[in-house]
Amino acid sequence: MASINEEVAALLREYAELLGLAGGDLFRVRSYEKAAKAVGGYPDDIAAMPDTALTKIPGVGKSVAAKIAEYRRTGTVKAVDDLRAKLPAGARELAKVPGVGPKRALQIAGDLGVTSVTELAEAVRGGRLRGVPGFGPKAEERILRGIAVAASDSALREALRSLAPDATAEEIYAVLAAHVATSGAGESGLEQGLIRTDELRGDLHTHTDLTDGIVSLEGMIAAAEARGYEYYAVTDHAPNLVMQRMTDEKILAQREQLRALADTTGMALLHGTELNIAPDGSVDWGEDFLSGFDICLASIHSSFEQDRATMTKRFIAAAENPQVNVIGHPLTRKVGRRPPVQVDLDALYAACARTGTALEINASPDRMDLPPQHIAAARDAGVKFAVDTDAHSLVDLTHMPYGVAAARFGGLTTEDVINAWPLGRLEEFLRKDRSSLLNYMSSSSVPSSAIIESRSSVSSGSS
């Protein structure tokens, strides 16, 4: 039976989705998403908390607290019920299909009366969507691909969700072995020499309540230290992810706060950021500003539908940036909810190996990205990896075994994983031999774009 925390988190998440469908203010949508994470990850039972104490939960303000109190009192929330009644039946389910989204979901449900994913697939194949403004063959192709991804990942998603909160890397590996097509680590995942969870010395991708995390900087550092880490990186979002409201002043103030906390912990604290890879491959800040960070991840958060050649150029431009150390959640997939982007993986691996840019194995069970089936090929191409939690809460920090299981699936050892290295060796890697990279980029007679255009017609490394 679901706990009251889980029930309330699900209700708040639904309200955020309904608000998004109804065209509600995006910052309000984000606040309810954040509150859902906070309640779902809250360590205490909120059923036992007085109404006046609910706002002590990080991310829970007066409005959210009132809805929680209403649910505890009546078993329902009027605002949620009202929105459910206002929107077309099935719109929320359709909006979760990769490639559909809120606006199209409302169109399809409202104009065609489609109420389920099965009906959506039938409508696409029957050509019914072409009568709806804005839909053409490309949209149909994206939607069918999204339905296929959701269907193929559903078993993996449910199996991962069924695991106990304290599942070991070996137990998670068994799920991967049962649901993912190929393995670079043999049949058991127990081979001698493969990386273990206790061999990771730190976490290099985490967030605080400065952006979309739900815990303070001090709280995240204390929890990381309790896990026995030698070093820990804070990597809040950069300003081009507008919803997070980051500014130069905020990130610099956080840096000062982090430096002030250095004497309170036995860990080495690294100040970093998660940059946004723009459609042209550029990132948020310039070289001078980025040089002040200890570590920079770069991730794609938008324009997921770029064609394969364009997406590959985008990734390579980021890898060639002398300040970018890690490509975060590389294929941007969310298990069962968002398909991986189309990219020439062989070209991406080659660029990362050449430039000294690690690929992340994102340990969130909702992401598992880089997908486990691609890790061995990246390793064979000379790529190094960062196994990170991408934590936005204290609970997220416990998800590292999922990343380790994926790393073992790909046959990785401590030699392959940069956050299994001693701090000195990690810091040397993060310097990225920038002078050699800049010299290569300025002296290369064949631009990366030309290489990609020639490769994209022959490589089959698409995901």
N, C-alpha and C positions, 0 to 999 in steps of 0.2 A: 504494500500500500504506500502511495506517495506521501511524503511528509508535508506538513503545512507549508514549510519553506518552498518545497518543489511546486506545490499547488499554486501558491501565490506568485512564484516566479513565472510559471506558465501563463497565468492570467495576465500579468504585467507585460509579458512578451507578446501575447495575443493583442493586448490593447495597443501596444506600439505598432504592430503590424496593421491593425485596423485603422489607426490614425494615419499611417502612411498611405493606405489605400484610399482613405477619404480626403487626401490632400492636406493633411494637417501640417502644422509648422514642423520643419525638419528637426529643429533643436528640441522641440517637445518630444518628438518621436525618439530622438537619441536619449533624452533623459529617462524615458520609460524603459528603453533597452538596457541602459546602465543600471537602473533600479532593479530590473529583472535579474541581471548578473549578480548584483549585490545581495539580493534576498536569497537567490539560489545557492550562493557561495557562503552565506553567513553561517558561522560555526555553531551558533546557539539556536535553540528551538524558538521561533518567533511566536508560537502559540502561547508560550508562558510569559511573554513580555507585555507589560501594560501599554495601553495606547500611547501614553506620553513618552515612552521610551523608544518608539519605533523610529523616530527621526535620528536616533543615535547610530542606526545602520548606515554605513557609508553609501551615499547616492540616493538616500531616501529623504525627500523633503516633506513638507506638510501635506501637499496634495496626494502624493503616493501613500503616505502614512494613513491618510483618511480612507483611501480605497482599501488598504490592508485591513484596517479596523472594520470597515463595512463588510468585507468578505468574512472576517472571523465572526461577525455578529449575525449575518444573514445567509452566508453561503453563496453570495453573488455580489456583483458590482453593477449598479444601474448604468453607469457610463459605458461599460463594456456591452451590456445587453442592448442599450440604445444603438450603439454603433453596429452591432451584429444585425439588428433589424433594418438598419438604414442601407446596408450594402447588399448587392446581389448575391444570392446563394452561390457558394462555390468560388467566389472571387479570391478569398484568402488562400484556398488550396491551390488555385491556378497561379497565384502570384509567387508561390514557392518553386514553381517549375523553372529551372535554369533557362534563361532566354525569354521569359515572359515579362515578369515585373509587374508593379502595381497598375500602371496606366493601361497596359494591354490586358491585364486580367479583368479590369472593370469593363473594357470594351467587349471582350469575348463573352464574359458572363452576362453582361447587360444586353448586348445586341443579338447574341446567338443563343442565349439560354444554356450555355455549356456550364456544367457544375462540377465536373470531375476531370482528373487527368486522363482517364480512359476515353471520356467523351471528347476531350481536347484532341487526342491523337486521331480519333475518328474524323473530327471536323477538319483537321489539317489534311489528312489523306483524301478526304472527300472534296477538298477545294473550297470549303465553306468560308475559310478565313479571308479569302481574296475579295469577298464582298464587304469586308470591314476596312474603313480608311486606314492607311498606313501599313497594311500587310501585303507582302509580296513573297516571291519564291525564297529570298534570303531569310526573311523572318520565319517562314515555314521551316526552312532547313535548321535554323537555330533552335526552334522550339522542339522539333523532333529529336535533335541531338540532345537537348536538355532532358527530354523525357527518357531517352535511352540511358543517359548517365545516371539519372535518378533511379531508374530500375536496376541497373547493373550494380550500383553502389548500395542499394537498400539493405542487402543481406549483411554487407560489411558494417554499415552504419549501425544496424540493430545489434549485431554481435558485439561491437565495441561498446555500445551503450549498456549491454547486459552485464558487462564485467563489473566486478566489485570495485569500489573506490580505491582500494589498496592493491589492485592487480599488479603482479610482477611483470617484468619485461618478458619472461618466459611464457607466462599465460597470454600476454598480448601477442607474442610471436605466434603462438598456436592459432589464434584467430586469423592473423595475417596469412599463415600457411594454408589455412582452410579456405580463404576467400580471395586471395590475390594470386594471379596466374603464375608468375615465375619467381624463383628465389635464387639469389646468389650465394646463399649460405647453407645449402644442403637442406635436409628434411627436418632436422630437429631444432636448429637454431642454438644448439648447445655446444658447438664446436669450440675447442680450446683456442684461446687467443682473441675471440670476438669481444667487442667492447661490452662492458658491464655498466650498470647504472652507477655503482659506487666508484667508478673510475672517472666520472665527470667531475671536473674541479670547479665548474661555475656555470652560470646561465648568462647568455649574451644577448637575450632579447626579452625585455620585460617592460611593463608600463605602470604608471602611477595615476592617481586622480588628477594630475595636471592635464592629462588628455582624457582618454577613454577608459583608464583603469578605475578601480573603485576603492583602492587602498592608498594611503599616504606613502610618501617616499620612505619615511621612518618605518612604517609598518612592513613594507615590502623588504627592506633591508634586514629587519629583525627576523622575518620569516626565512629569508635566504640563508642567513647566518645559522639559524637553527637546523638547516639542512646540511650543514657542515661544509659549505662551499669555501674555496680559497679566494675566489674573486666573483664579482657580480656586476653586471652592466645594467644600467637604467637607460632605456632607449625610447623615450616618448616620441609621439608623432611630430613631424615637421609641419610648417605652416600651409603647404599647398593642399593638405587634407583639411579643407576649410572648416568642416564640422568640429574639428578639435580645437579651434581658436588659439593655436600656438602663435607666439610672437618671438622675435629676437630677445626681447627683454625677459620674457618668461623663461626661456630655455637657459639664458645666462644666469638668472636668479637661481634656477634649479642647480646649475653647476656649482654656484657658491654654497648652496645648502648641502650638496653632496660632499664637497670638500670639507665643510665644517663637521660633517658626520664621520669623516674618515678615522678620527681618533676614538670613536665610540664602538668600533667593530674590529674584529680580527681579520676581516676580509679586505682585499684590495677592491676599491670601488671604482668602476669605470663609468665615465659619463659619455653616453652615446645618444644617438637619435635614429629613428626609423624614417628614412627619407622616402619620398614618393617618386617613382619613376614615371615621368610625364610621357605622353604619347610619342615625343621625339627622343626619349632616352635621357633627357636632362633631369636634374634633381633640384631640390628646393633652394639650397644655399650655394653661394659661390665657394671657390677653393679656399680663400682666406678664412672665411667664417668656419668652414668645415674642418679646417686644420686644427681648430681648438678642441675638437672631440677626440675621445680616446678610441671610439669605434663608431662606424657608420654602417648601418644596414640600409638597403634600398629595396623597396617592394613596389609591386604594381597594385594599385587600388582602384583603377578606373580604366575605361576604354579596353575592356576585355575582348571585344569582338574584332580587333585588328586582324588583318590577314597574316598568314604565317611569315612571309618575308618581312613585313613591317614590324611584327612583334619581335622577330629575331634580331633585327637591327636595334630595336629599342633595348632589349636585354644586353646586347653586346656593348652599346654605348654606355650603359650603366656600369658594366664590368670593367670597361676601359677607363672609367673615372678614377683618377689616382686616390681619391678620398673614400671610395666605396670599398668596404671590406667583405661584406656578406650580402648575397641576394636573398631576401627574406621570402618565405613561403613561395617558392619559385614559380609554380604553375598556377597559383592563385586559387586552386580548387578548394571547394568545401564538400566533404564527402556526402554525396547524394543530393546536394543543393546547388552546386556551381561546377560546371565542367572545367577541366583544365584549359588554359589558353593554348592556341595553336602556335608552336614554336619548333624550329629546327634544333632538337636537343643536342645532336652531335656538334653543331656550331656553338651552341651555348657552353657545352662542356669544354670545348677547345679554348674558347675565350676565357673562361674562368681559370683553367689550368695555366694558360699563358700569362694572365694578369695577376695571378695570386689572389683571386676573389673566391671566397668560400660560397658554397651553396648551403642553404639552411635545410635541415630536416626538422620541420615544425612539429613539435610534439603534441599540439592540441589534437585530441581525438576527433574533433570536427574538421580538421584540415589534413593531417598526415601527409604533409607536402614539404619536400619532394616525395612524390608517391613511392612507396617501397619498391615497386617493380623497376624503377629507373635508377636506383642508387648504385647498383653494381656497375652499370655501364658508365656512369659518371666517375666512379672510382677508377675504373680501368683507363679512363681518359686523363687521369692525373688530377682530378678535382679533390680539394679538401672540403670538409663539412663542418658546420656548426649545428649541434643538436640542442635546440632551444625550446622553451615552453611558450614563448610569446604570451607570458602571463599577464592577465589583467586583474587577477584576484589572487588571494592566498591559496584557494583551491587549485587554481591553474598551475601554481608552482609545483604541485604534486604530480603533474602529468608527464614528467620527464621519462618514465619507463616506456611510454608510447613511442617517443622518439628513439629510445635505445632499441626497442624491439624492431623498429623500421631499419635502424642502422645495422642490426644483426642480420636482418633479412637481406640486406645488401652486402653482407660479408665484411663489414667495417671493423677495424681494430682501433686502438688508441692512436696509432700513427695517422689515421685518416681524419680524426676529429679534433679540431683546434681547441675546443674547450675541455679536452682531456689532457692538454699539454700544460707543463709548468708555466707560470705567469710570464717569465722572461721570454720563453719561446713564443708564447702567444703574442706578446707585445712586438716581438720582431716580425711576426707574420702580419700584424696590423699595420706596421709601417709600409708594407706592400711594395718595398723596393721602388718607390715612386720615381726616382731619377731614371732608373732603367726603363720603366714603363713609359715615361714621358719621351725619352729618347726613341723608344720603339715606335711610338705613335707618330712622332715627327719625322722619322726616317723611313717608315714603311712606304713602299712604292705602290702597294695594292690596298686601297681602302677596304675596311671591313664590309661596307655595303656591297662592294663588287663581289667579294668572296661569298656573301650570303646569297646574292642573286644567282650565282652560278651553282651553289649547293642546293638551293631550295627546290630545284627541279629534279634532283636525283636522290636526296636523302629521305628516308622514311621515318625519321626520328620524331614524328609528331605525336602529341599526347592528347 
